[in-house]
């Protein structure tokens, strides 16, 4: 990948599903560090240590499955904290989960073929989760596996 970068055929290098250890190992030997690490990340799998490490190394974290993976969507969209925040803000649980990701500083990559949900997913840029409500997210029980 570094050869592609050097030749100008790639503007950046990215990795996917790199754990904190794998990313640390890569950074020790890489001449050109990755610009992004794409991992599963959502309120029920916050990956706080990986987020902090990426930030400290200048690696952008991009979260796929920001509403939860196929096995655990219910852990996000039916979570009492996510639902309470959604009710207080007049938003859907999905919008709150997506907005949480943005406010954590990473990009979110929701997937949907449903037109109404696609529109809803775009309605996350002109509002924010206040700090007092954002402070409740660390209380969400975290998934044991991603």
ChimeraX commands (.cxc) that place a marker at each C-alpha (Angstrom):
marker #1 position 0.00,0.00,0.00 radius 0.5
marker #1 position 2.86,2.34,0.69 radius 0.5
marker #1 position 4.14,1.80,-2.86 radius 0.5
marker #1 position 0.72,2.83,-4.22 radius 0.5
marker #1 position 0.82,5.91,-2.01 radius 0.5
marker #1 position 4.36,6.76,-3.14 radius 0.5
marker #1 position 3.39,6.38,-6.80 radius 0.5
marker #1 position 0.44,8.74,-6.39 radius 0.5
marker #1 position -2.11,6.02,-7.14 radius 0.5
marker #1 position -3.47,6.31,-3.59 radius 0.5
marker #1 position -3.96,9.56,-1.69 radius 0.5
marker #1 position -4.18,7.84,1.68 radius 0.5
marker #1 position -3.94,4.45,3.32 radius 0.5
marker #1 position -6.76,3.02,5.40 radius 0.5
marker #1 position -7.22,-0.11,7.46 radius 0.5
marker #1 position -10.30,-1.95,8.65 radius 0.5
marker #1 position -11.00,-3.84,11.86 radius 0.5
marker #1 position -7.60,-3.09,13.37 radius 0.5
marker #1 position -7.65,-3.53,17.14 radius 0.5
marker #1 position -5.62,-1.25,19.37 radius 0.5
marker #1 position -2.80,-3.83,19.41 radius 0.5
marker #1 position -2.83,-4.41,15.65 radius 0.5
marker #1 position -2.89,-0.68,14.96 radius 0.5
marker #1 position -0.05,-0.09,17.44 radius 0.5
marker #1 position 2.01,-2.83,15.82 radius 0.5
marker #1 position 1.38,-1.35,12.38 radius 0.5
marker #1 position 2.35,2.15,13.47 radius 0.5
marker #1 position 5.68,0.83,14.76 radius 0.5
marker #1 position 6.69,-0.41,11.30 radius 0.5
marker #1 position 4.70,1.70,8.85 radius 0.5
marker #1 position 6.53,4.44,7.03 radius 0.5
marker #1 position 3.18,5.99,6.10 radius 0.5
marker #1 position 0.59,5.73,8.87 radius 0.5
marker #1 position -2.99,4.90,7.98 radius 0.5
marker #1 position -5.31,7.88,7.68 radius 0.5
marker #1 position -8.33,5.91,8.86 radius 0.5
marker #1 position -9.28,2.78,10.77 radius 0.5
marker #1 position -12.79,1.54,10.00 radius 0.5
marker #1 position -14.30,-0.51,12.83 radius 0.5
marker #1 position -17.69,-1.38,14.25 radius 0.5
marker #1 position -18.56,1.43,16.63 radius 0.5
marker #1 position -21.86,2.45,18.23 radius 0.5
marker #1 position -23.24,3.28,21.69 radius 0.5
marker #1 position -23.25,-0.43,22.67 radius 0.5
marker #1 position -19.67,-0.96,21.40 radius 0.5
marker #1 position -17.98,2.39,22.00 radius 0.5
marker #1 position -14.37,1.20,21.75 radius 0.5
marker #1 position -13.24,4.11,23.92 radius 0.5
marker #1 position -9.61,2.95,24.25 radius 0.5
marker #1 position -9.30,2.47,20.49 radius 0.5
marker #1 position -10.95,5.86,19.87 radius 0.5
marker #1 position -8.50,7.58,22.21 radius 0.5
marker #1 position -5.51,5.78,20.67 radius 0.5
marker #1 position -6.58,6.67,17.13 radius 0.5
marker #1 position -7.04,10.30,18.12 radius 0.5
marker #1 position -3.62,10.42,19.80 radius 0.5
marker #1 position -1.97,9.03,16.65 radius 0.5
marker #1 position -3.88,11.15,14.13 radius 0.5
marker #1 position -5.79,8.18,12.72 radius 0.5
marker #1 position -9.43,8.94,11.95 radius 0.5
marker #1 position -11.90,6.39,13.30 radius 0.5
marker #1 position -14.75,5.54,10.94 radius 0.5
marker #1 position -17.61,3.61,12.50 radius 0.5
marker #1 position -19.50,1.05,10.47 radius 0.5
marker #1 position -22.73,-0.47,11.81 radius 0.5
marker #1 position -23.37,2.70,13.85 radius 0.5
marker #1 position -26.83,1.38,14.73 radius 0.5
marker #1 position -25.44,-1.97,15.86 radius 0.5
marker #1 position -24.53,-5.07,13.90 radius 0.5
marker #1 position -27.14,-7.52,12.66 radius 0.5
marker #1 position -26.74,-9.48,15.91 radius 0.5
marker #1 position -27.13,-6.54,18.27 radius 0.5
marker #1 position -29.13,-3.72,16.66 radius 0.5
marker #1 position -31.60,-4.07,19.52 radius 0.5
marker #1 position -28.81,-3.25,22.00 radius 0.5
marker #1 position -28.56,0.20,20.44 radius 0.5
marker #1 position -32.03,1.09,19.19 radius 0.5
marker #1 position -33.84,-0.33,22.23 radius 0.5
marker #1 position -31.32,0.86,24.80 radius 0.5
marker #1 position -33.04,2.81,27.60 radius 0.5
marker #1 position -30.40,5.58,27.62 radius 0.5
marker #1 position -30.53,6.03,23.83 radius 0.5
marker #1 position -34.34,6.06,23.97 radius 0.5
marker #1 position -34.48,8.55,26.84 radius 0.5
marker #1 position -32.14,10.91,25.00 radius 0.5
marker #1 position -34.20,10.49,21.81 radius 0.5
marker #1 position -37.43,11.32,23.64 radius 0.5
marker #1 position -35.92,14.40,25.30 radius 0.5
marker #1 position -34.62,15.69,21.95 radius 0.5
marker #1 position -37.61,14.71,19.81 radius 0.5
marker #1 position -35.43,12.48,17.64 radius 0.5
marker #1 position -35.40,8.77,16.82 radius 0.5
marker #1 position -33.05,6.36,18.60 radius 0.5
marker #1 position -31.25,5.86,15.27 radius 0.5
marker #1 position -30.66,9.60,14.90 radius 0.5
marker #1 position -29.32,9.79,18.45 radius 0.5
marker #1 position -26.93,6.88,17.84 radius 0.5
marker #1 position -25.64,8.49,14.63 radius 0.5
marker #1 position -25.29,11.91,16.26 radius 0.5
marker #1 position -23.43,10.35,19.20 radius 0.5
marker #1 position -20.86,8.98,16.74 radius 0.5
marker #1 position -20.35,12.36,15.13 radius 0.5
marker #1 position -19.97,14.06,18.48 radius 0.5
marker #1 position -17.38,11.47,19.46 radius 0.5
marker #1 position -15.36,12.69,16.48 radius 0.5
marker #1 position -15.71,9.79,14.11 radius 0.5
marker #1 position -17.59,9.32,10.89 radius 0.5
marker #1 position -20.63,7.06,10.81 radius 0.5
marker #1 position -21.62,4.79,7.95 radius 0.5
marker #1 position -25.29,3.80,8.30 radius 0.5
marker #1 position -26.77,1.43,5.77 radius 0.5
marker #1 position -30.38,1.43,4.61 radius 0.5
marker #1 position -32.42,0.84,1.50 radius 0.5
marker #1 position -35.53,2.35,3.09 radius 0.5
marker #1 position -36.18,5.87,1.75 radius 0.5
marker #1 position -37.72,7.16,4.99 radius 0.5
marker #1 position -34.78,5.91,7.05 radius 0.5
marker #1 position -32.30,7.36,4.55 radius 0.5
marker #1 position -33.91,10.79,5.00 radius 0.5
marker #1 position -33.98,10.35,8.77 radius 0.5
marker #1 position -30.28,9.43,8.76 radius 0.5
marker #1 position -29.45,12.75,7.07 radius 0.5
marker #1 position -31.30,14.75,9.72 radius 0.5
marker #1 position -28.44,14.67,12.22 radius 0.5
marker #1 position -26.36,17.70,11.29 radius 0.5
marker #1 position -28.34,20.69,12.59 radius 0.5
marker #1 position -28.67,19.67,16.24 radius 0.5
marker #1 position -26.49,18.17,18.94 radius 0.5
marker #1 position -26.76,16.06,22.07 radius 0.5
marker #1 position -26.23,18.38,25.07 radius 0.5
marker #1 position -23.30,17.56,27.36 radius 0.5
marker #1 position -25.53,16.47,30.26 radius 0.5
marker #1 position -27.18,13.83,28.06 radius 0.5
marker #1 position -23.95,12.89,26.28 radius 0.5
marker #1 position -22.46,12.14,29.70 radius 0.5
marker #1 position -24.94,9.25,30.10 radius 0.5
marker #1 position -23.58,7.23,27.15 radius 0.5
marker #1 position -20.61,5.71,29.05 radius 0.5
marker #1 position -23.23,4.05,31.31 radius 0.5
marker #1 position -24.44,1.89,28.39 radius 0.5
marker #1 position -23.44,-1.75,28.83 radius 0.5
marker #1 position -20.84,-2.62,26.22 radius 0.5
marker #1 position -20.94,-5.62,23.89 radius 0.5
marker #1 position -18.52,-8.40,24.76 radius 0.5
marker #1 position -17.65,-9.02,21.11 radius 0.5
marker #1 position -17.81,-6.78,18.08 radius 0.5
marker link #1:1,2 radius 0.2
marker link #1:2,3 radius 0.2
marker link #1:3,4 radius 0.2
marker link #1:4,5 radius 0.2
marker link #1:5,6 radius 0.2
marker link #1:6,7 radius 0.2
marker link #1:7,8 radius 0.2
marker link #1:8,9 radius 0.2
marker link #1:9,10 radius 0.2
marker link #1:10,11 radius 0.2
marker link #1:11,12 radius 0.2
marker link #1:12,13 radius 0.2
marker link #1:13,14 radius 0.2
marker link #1:14,15 radius 0.2
marker link #1:15,16 radius 0.2
marker link #1:16,17 radius 0.2
marker link #1:17,18 radius 0.2
marker link #1:18,19 radius 0.2
marker link #1:19,20 radius 0.2
marker link #1:20,21 radius 0.2
marker link #1:21,22 radius 0.2
marker link #1:22,23 radius 0.2
marker link #1:23,24 radius 0.2
marker link #1:24,25 radius 0.2
marker link #1:25,26 radius 0.2
marker link #1:26,27 radius 0.2
marker link #1:27,28 radius 0.2
marker link #1:28,29 radius 0.2
marker link #1:29,30 radius 0.2
marker link #1:30,31 radius 0.2
marker link #1:31,32 radius 0.2
marker link #1:32,33 radius 0.2
marker link #1:33,34 radius 0.2
marker link #1:34,35 radius 0.2
marker link #1:35,36 radius 0.2
marker link #1:36,37 radius 0.2
marker link #1:37,38 radius 0.2
marker link #1:38,39 radius 0.2
marker link #1:39,40 radius 0.2
marker link #1:40,41 radius 0.2
marker link #1:41,42 radius 0.2
marker link #1:42,43 radius 0.2
marker link #1:43,44 radius 0.2
marker link #1:44,45 radius 0.2
marker link #1:45,46 radius 0.2
marker link #1:46,47 radius 0.2
marker link #1:47,48 radius 0.2
marker link #1:48,49 radius 0.2
marker link #1:49,50 radius 0.2
marker link #1:50,51 radius 0.2
marker link #1:51,52 radius 0.2
marker link #1:52,53 radius 0.2
marker link #1:53,54 radius 0.2
marker link #1:54,55 radius 0.2
marker link #1:55,56 radius 0.2
marker link #1:56,57 radius 0.2
marker link #1:57,58 radius 0.2
marker link #1:58,59 radius 0.2
marker link #1:59,60 radius 0.2
marker link #1:60,61 radius 0.2
marker link #1:61,62 radius 0.2
marker link #1:62,63 radius 0.2
marker link #1:63,64 radius 0.2
marker link #1:64,65 radius 0.2
marker link #1:65,66 radius 0.2
marker link #1:66,67 radius 0.2
marker link #1:67,68 radius 0.2
marker link #1:68,69 radius 0.2
marker link #1:69,70 radius 0.2
marker link #1:70,71 radius 0.2
marker link #1:71,72 radius 0.2
marker link #1:72,73 radius 0.2
marker link #1:73,74 radius 0.2
marker link #1:74,75 radius 0.2
marker link #1:75,76 radius 0.2
marker link #1:76,77 radius 0.2
marker link #1:77,78 radius 0.2
marker link #1:78,79 radius 0.2
marker link #1:79,80 radius 0.2
marker link #1:80,81 radius 0.2
marker link #1:81,82 radius 0.2
marker link #1:82,83 radius 0.2
marker link #1:83,84 radius 0.2
marker link #1:84,85 radius 0.2
marker link #1:85,86 radius 0.2
marker link #1:86,87 radius 0.2
marker link #1:87,88 radius 0.2
marker link #1:88,89 radius 0.2
marker link #1:89,90 radius 0.2
marker link #1:90,91 radius 0.2
marker link #1:91,92 radius 0.2
marker link #1:92,93 radius 0.2
marker link #1:93,94 radius 0.2
marker link #1:94,95 radius 0.2
marker link #1:95,96 radius 0.2
marker link #1:96,97 radius 0.2
marker link #1:97,98 radius 0.2
marker link #1:98,99 radius 0.2
marker link #1:99,100 radius 0.2
marker link #1:100,101 radius 0.2
marker link #1:101,102 radius 0.2
marker link #1:102,103 radius 0.2
marker link #1:103,104 radius 0.2
marker link #1:104,105 radius 0.2
marker link #1:105,106 radius 0.2
marker link #1:106,107 radius 0.2
marker link #1:107,108 radius 0.2
marker link #1:108,109 radius 0.2
marker link #1:109,110 radius 0.2
marker link #1:110,111 radius 0.2
marker link #1:111,112 radius 0.2
marker link #1:112,113 radius 0.2
marker link #1:113,114 radius 0.2
marker link #1:114,115 radius 0.2
marker link #1:115,116 radius 0.2
marker link #1:116,117 radius 0.2
marker link #1:117,118 radius 0.2
marker link #1:118,119 radius 0.2
marker link #1:119,120 radius 0.2
marker link #1:120,121 radius 0.2
marker link #1:121,122 radius 0.2
marker link #1:122,123 radius 0.2
marker link #1:123,124 radius 0.2
marker link #1:124,125 radius 0.2
marker link #1:125,126 radius 0.2
marker link #1:126,127 radius 0.2
marker link #1:127,128 radius 0.2
marker link #1:128,129 radius 0.2
marker link #1:129,130 radius 0.2
marker link #1:130,131 radius 0.2
marker link #1:131,132 radius 0.2
marker link #1:132,133 radius 0.2
marker link #1:133,134 radius 0.2
marker link #1:134,135 radius 0.2
marker link #1:135,136 radius 0.2
marker link #1:136,137 radius 0.2
marker link #1:137,138 radius 0.2
marker link #1:138,139 radius 0.2
marker link #1:139,140 radius 0.2
marker link #1:140,141 radius 0.2
marker link #1:141,142 radius 0.2
marker link #1:142,143 radius 0.2
marker link #1:143,144 radius 0.2
marker link #1:144,145 radius 0.2
marker link #1:145,146 radius 0.2
view
